[in-house]
Amino acid sequence: MKKVLYIFLAFNLFIPIVHAQQGPLYSQYMVNKFLINPSIAGAGGFTSINMVARNQYTGFVNSPRTFALTAQTRLLNESYIRKMLQVQKNPKKATRDERVGLGINVFSDRNGIVSKTGIELTYAYHLDFNNNYQLSFGMSGSGFQYKLDDSEAFIYNPDDPLLNSNRKSFWVPDASIGTYFTNNTFYAGLSMNDLFGSALKLGDTHIKDNFRTARGFNVISGYRFNFENGLTLEPSLLLRAKRLSTLLDISTKLIYQNNYWLGFSYRSDQTLVTMIGLSVQVFYFGYAYDSSFKNVSNYSSGSHEIMLGVRFGDNSTRRFRWVKQDQIIYD
C-alpha cells in the first residue's frame, strides 16, 4: 500500500496541472466507480441500478448539466437476474460464466451549446486469487450523438462555415477499456476512455486535425480502515489525465454502520466538495456540493450532484467467498 501511494505522489508532483472539461465530471466517483472504469461492472457481485444528475456552475445560462443512468450485474447463479436458475453447488470457486460482469450506461451531457447523448455497453471479466484478491478487466463500446445548438449563442462571426452548415448533429462511435484490482480493504484501477479519438465532423467539410475527442486516462485508488465502533474511514484519489489537461481529486469519506456517510474532496481546479449519503435497505442516496475558490464563485452558487440507487443480491453474494464485497461502496 505504501509503495502504491509513493508512486501516485511522485507521479502527481511532476504533472503540470491544467484543466479542461471534455466529458462528464462526477464528484461522487467513489460510490459508483463504474462511471469511470468499465472493469467495475459486476466486481462487487451485486445487481445495481444508479441514477446521477449534476448541475454545474448554477447561475450561469446553459451551464453544464449531466444525467447518467447505469445498471450492472454479475452473472452469479444466485444473482438477481439468474435467481430462477439452479443453485450453485460449490460457492467457494467461480465457474467461467460467474466471472462475467455486464453493464449499461445511458447518458446525456450538455456543456453550453454542445451536447452529447448516448449509450455505452460493457463487458467485464473477474479473476479470483486465493480467495483474497480479485483482478478485473473490462471494455465498453459506446455511441453518442454530438449536437451543436447555436440558437441561444452570441455569434461573433455569423459567416463561420461550421455554424452555417446544416450538419450540426451526428453520431460518434467510441470505446473504453480498464482494469481493477481489489481485496477487502484496498482497491486500485486504471482505465482509458475515448479510445478511438473519433473525429467530430462539424460543417460540410471535415477538418481533420482540429475536432477530435481527446483520449483520457483515469487512475483511481482507495483504502478502507475499519474500526470496532462501526466506523469506516476511506481515503481515495482519482486522477483524470488528457492531453494538456490533468485533474486530481483527493477525497476522504467517513462511514457509520454502513448506513450513513460524510465526505470531503479537494479537486486540483481549486474546488472543495462536500458529500453526504445514506442507505435504507436496498436503496441509497447521495448528495454532493462543489464550491469553487476561483473567481467563478462570484457569479455561481456552486455545483450540485444527486445520486439515487438500488442494489440487489446481498444475501446471494455472501455465499460466494471469492467475490470481494465493498463496504457501502456500491460499485
Phi and psi in degrees as a GROMACS rama.xvg file:
@    title "Ramachandran Plot"
@    xaxis  label "Phi"
@    yaxis  label "Psi"
@TYPE xy
-64.8542  -39.9803  LYS-2
-62.2015  -41.2064  LYS-3
-62.5053  -44.2117  VAL-4
-64.4486  -38.5104  LEU-5
-64.0075  -39.3483  TYR-6
-62.8519  -45.0999  ILE-7
-61.2907  -44.203  PHE-8
-65.4803  -43.5902  LEU-9
-63.5964  -39.6374  ALA-10
-61.4542  -43.466  PHE-11
-74.4309  -28.2473  ASN-12
-66.4649  -24.4107  LEU-13
-108.293  14.1191  PHE-14
-104.035  123.148  ILE-15
-68.9267  127.711  PRO-16
-91.195  105.507  ILE-17
-128.063  161.529  VAL-18
-133.398  142.779  HIS-19
-160.009  155.493  ALA-20
-125.477  107.636  GLN-21
-96.649  -38.8744  GLN-22
-122.418  -172.188  GLY-23
-61.5367  147.863  PRO-24
-118.822  127.478  LEU-25
-121.693  132.462  TYR-26
-86.4118  -34.3414  SER-27
-93.1296  48.8748  GLN-28
-63.3199  -31.2594  TYR-29
-74.92  -12.8549  MET-30
-89.367  -34.9948  VAL-31
-132.804  75.8928  ASN-32
-69.1068  -14.8291  LYS-33
-58.9498  -25.4776  PHE-34
-65.543  -22.749  LEU-35
-118.267  -6.79673  ILE-36
-146.109  115.863  ASN-37
-67.1149  -22.6934  PRO-38
-71.8891  -7.67287  SER-39
-73.2541  -20.4836  ILE-40
-55.6772  114.164  ALA-41
78.5109  4.95876  GLY-42
-62.8516  -34.254  ALA-43
-86.0214  -6.56464  GLY-44
83.7523  8.11596  GLY-45
-107.235  165.728  PHE-46
-105.036  119.576  THR-47
-135.248  148.667  SER-48
-127.305  128.397  ILE-49
-129.696  143.225  ASN-50
-125.127  131.488  MET-51
-126.419  130.079  VAL-52
-127.421  131.754  ALA-53
-136.56  133.125  ARG-54
-121.471  112.551  ASN-55
-101.954  141.996  GLN-56
54.7238  56.37  TYR-57
-57.3533  134  THR-58
113.469  -22.84  GLY-59
-87.6547  145.186  PHE-60
-71.0332  134.724  VAL-61
57.1746  38.7954  ASN-62
-67.8706  157.306  SER-63
-58.6149  131.571  PRO-64
-133.504  136.209  ARG-65
-132.33  138.68  THR-66
-135.113  134.01  PHE-67
-141.2  136.645  ALA-68
-123.694  115.379  LEU-69
-118.734  151.214  THR-70
-143.176  140.984  ALA-71
-150.911  157.436  GLN-72
-156.546  164.515  THR-73
-115.664  134.336  ARG-74
-81.1174  58.3842  LEU-75
-77.6079  152.53  LEU-76
-63.6228  -26.4399  ASN-77
-108.114  17.1565  GLU-78
-69.7535  168.318  SER-79
-60.1364  -37.9523  TYR-80
-86.7964  -6.87938  ILE-81
-125.807  23.8136  ARG-82
-67.8813  -16.4038  LYS-83
-86.2633  -4.6672  MET-84
-86.3722  175.247  LEU-85
-64.5626  141.681  GLN-86
-69.6234  137.755  VAL-87
-61.7866  130.28  GLN-88
-85.5881  -26.1546  LYS-89
-122.611  90.0314  ASN-90
-73.6828  -6.97945  PRO-91
-89.393  -5.99396  LYS-92
-139.561  136.808  LYS-93
-84.409  138.984  ALA-94
-81.9979  171.709  THR-95
-62.4528  -43.7076  ARG-96
-63.7404  -35.639  ASP-97
-76.1599  -1.92903  GLU-98
-89.635  -2.87729  ARG-99
-93.7076  135.665  VAL-100
-120.649  145.226  GLY-101
-127.53  149.479  LEU-102
-153.546  160.769  GLY-103
-144.29  144.045  ILE-104
-136.939  119.219  ASN-105
-108.533  125.203  VAL-106
-139.185  157.131  PHE-107
-143.607  125.004  SER-108
-133.434  119.658  ASP-109
-117.873  131.951  ARG-110
-135.256  96.934  ASN-111
69.4964  -126.735  GLY-112
-90.5283  1.93365  ILE-113
-108.813  136.064  VAL-114
-137.942  150.42  SER-115
-129.87  125.794  LYS-116
-132.722  126.081  THR-117
-166.597  -168.145  GLY-118
-139.174  146.78  ILE-119
-133.681  129.569  GLU-120
-112.568  137.42  LEU-121
-128.806  140.841  THR-122
-125.71  130.536  TYR-123
-131.417  153.32  ALA-124
-133.025  131.197  TYR-125
-119.935  131.19  HIS-126
-114.7  131.997  LEU-127
-99.9245  140.293  ASP-128
-124.869  110.427  PHE-129
57.8745  29.5711  ASN-130
56.8127  19.917  ASN-131
-124.38  -26.1678  ASN-132
-132.96  153.95  TYR-133
-135.176  129.984  GLN-134
-116.115  126.995  LEU-135
-121.569  147.017  SER-136
-129.757  143.377  PHE-137
-151.108  156.802  GLY-138
-145.832  147.935  MET-139
-129.606  144.529  SER-140
-115.969  135.874  GLY-141
-137.404  159.186  SER-142
-143.254  133.886  GLY-143
-139.81  152.194  PHE-144
-91.1407  121.412  GLN-145
-97.9963  123.328  TYR-146
-131.056  137.986  LYS-147
-114.26  116.81  LEU-148
-117.434  102.392  ASP-149
-101.16  17.5165  ASP-150
-65.8388  -28.3465  SER-151
-112.801  17.7313  GLU-152
-96.9989  151.664  ALA-153
-87.2455  114.632  PHE-154
-92.4874  113.224  ILE-155
-73.2979  -40.0457  TYR-156
-121.311  96.62  ASN-157
-66.0558  -12.4171  PRO-158
-96.3327  10.2448  ASP-159
-60.4961  120.564  ASP-160
-62.0027  -26.5456  PRO-161
-69.4324  -37.2598  LEU-162
-81.9406  -27.6081  LEU-163
-82.3377  -9.90785  ASN-164
-71.5455  150.025  SER-165
-77.4544  -13.5331  ASN-166
-96.4264  90.9889  ARG-167
-120.547  12.7964  LYS-168
-147.204  133.351  SER-169
-160.524  164.564  PHE-170
-98.3691  142.297  TRP-171
-127.503  125.363  VAL-172
-87.6241  150.184  PRO-173
-160.373  -179.624  ASP-174
-155.999  164.328  ALA-175
-146.429  155.048  SER-176
-135.057  160.256  ILE-177
-166.978  164.773  GLY-178
-138.738  153.325  THR-179
-149.568  132.007  TYR-180
-121.924  137.621  PHE-181
-153.301  151.947  THR-182
-131.194  -155.805  ASN-183
-72.7974  -18.2758  ASN-184
-127.897  -22.5681  THR-185
-121.118  145.376  PHE-186
-145.011  151.148  TYR-187
-154.741  143.187  ALA-188
-149.047  154.692  GLY-189
-134.642  131.55  LEU-190
-139.967  159.165  SER-191
-131.806  123.777  MET-192
-114.524  169.519  ASN-193
50.8485  50.0128  ASP-194
-61.9544  -36.0373  LEU-195
-77.4966  -20.6953  PHE-196
57.838  48.5474  GLY-197
-63.0074  143.779  SER-198
-76.7727  139.835  ALA-199
-102.645  105.616  LEU-200
-91.61  71.5069  LYS-201
-76.7009  147.143  LEU-202
77.078  -176.373  GLY-203
-78.1805  -24.4468  ASP-204
-115.276  130.197  THR-205
-75.1195  120.214  HIS-206
-94.2421  114.243  ILE-207
-65.2789  -46.1628  LYS-208
-101.133  -22.9458  ASP-209
-85.4451  -22.8234  ASN-210
-126  89.3835  PHE-211
-141.387  149.391  ARG-212
-71.0498  138.873  THR-213
-90.4121  126.969  ALA-214
-61.7209  142.653  ARG-215
-130.829  150.896  GLY-216
-118.523  138.47  PHE-217
-124.355  125.748  ASN-218
-116.193  125.897  VAL-219
-129.058  142.778  ILE-220
-156.384  150.833  SER-221
-163.72  162.82  GLY-222
-140.981  139.29  TYR-223
-111.759  122.966  ARG-224
-102.043  116.096  PHE-225
-99.8922  129.688  ASN-226
-113.327  158.044  PHE-227
-69.9711  -21.6338  GLU-228
-85.7249  17.6463  ASN-229
85.3435  7.05559  GLY-230
-97.8618  143.074  LEU-231
-130.061  130.587  THR-232
-111.284  127.163  LEU-233
-127.826  99.5095  GLU-234
-80.2877  146.392  PRO-235
-154.563  166.52  SER-236
-145.141  153.824  LEU-237
-137.728  123.725  LEU-238
-111.658  120.258  LEU-239
-108.584  119.514  ARG-240
-127.079  127.591  ALA-241
-127.905  173.19  LYS-242
-60.3133  122.08  ARG-243
65.9877  17.2148  LEU-244
-149.579  127.513  SER-245
-139.202  135.045  THR-246
-135.267  128.546  LEU-247
-120.91  128.628  LEU-248
-109.27  127.468  ASP-249
-115.64  120.984  ILE-250
-130.226  159.515  SER-251
-146.029  142.679  THR-252
-136.616  133.898  LYS-253
-108.742  124.288  LEU-254
-116.29  134.932  ILE-255
-116.585  118.404  TYR-256
52.8064  31.6327  GLN-257
58.1669  17.9674  ASN-258
-123.394  -23.6001  ASN-259
-134.552  145.432  TYR-260
-146.8  151.921  TRP-261
-135.079  132.078  LEU-262
-144.181  161.498  GLY-263
-138.009  145.121  PHE-264
-134.384  146.637  SER-265
-118.433  123.984  TYR-266
-102.89  143.235  ARG-267
-68.0604  -5.84655  SER-268
-90.2946  25.7388  ASP-269
64.491  49.4453  GLN-270
-124.112  133.744  THR-271
-107.579  129.492  LEU-272
-114.399  130.535  VAL-273
-112.324  131.091  THR-274
-127.542  141.287  MET-275
-135.413  155.764  ILE-276
-166.661  163.999  GLY-277
-151.325  158.28  LEU-278
-127.873  131.619  SER-279
-129.045  106.768  VAL-280
55.8497  -118.598  GLN-281
-90.7054  -1.7234  VAL-282
-103.555  149.549  PHE-283
-146.228  155.123  TYR-284
-139.335  141.48  PHE-285
-141.739  146.661  GLY-286
-136.199  138.594  TYR-287
-131.843  139.986  ALA-288
-123.651  124.469  TYR-289
-100.832  128.283  ASP-290
-121.602  123.196  SER-291
-94.5809  144.286  SER-292
-94.4676  0.056344  PHE-293
-87.9278  178.579  LYS-294
-63.4583  -19.0013  ASN-295
-63.2966  -21.8433  VAL-296
-65.8866  -18.6884  SER-297
-72.5739  -16.6078  ASN-298
-121.128  -8.72604  TYR-299
-128.1  147.327  SER-300
-93.5885  20.8422  SER-301
97.5527  -173.662  GLY-302
-119.546  144.456  SER-303
-123.892  138.07  HIS-304
-137.124  127.94  GLU-305
-117.963  137.237  ILE-306
-129.018  131.713  MET-307
-126.089  142.278  LEU-308
-155.254  163.067  GLY-309
-140.723  141.477  VAL-310
-133.699  134.013  ARG-311
-118.561  152.047  PHE-312
109.213  11.8808  GLY-313
-57.4996  -49.1067  ASP-314
-65.6446  -38.6883  ASN-315
-68.4831  -41.9282  SER-316
-66.5926  -29.4033  THR-317
-62.7204  -23.5863  ARG-318
-75.6874  -20.3234  ARG-319
-103.654  94.1347  PHE-320
-69.1807  -18.008  ARG-321
-83.94  -3.2978  TRP-322
-91.3776  123.02  VAL-323
-89.6118  107.352  LYS-324
-83.4086  137.957  GLN-325
-82.4996  154.853  ASP-326
-100.995  108.514  GLN-327
58.0498  13.3488  ILE-328
-102.892  101.115  ILE-329
-88.3707  76.5966  TYR-330
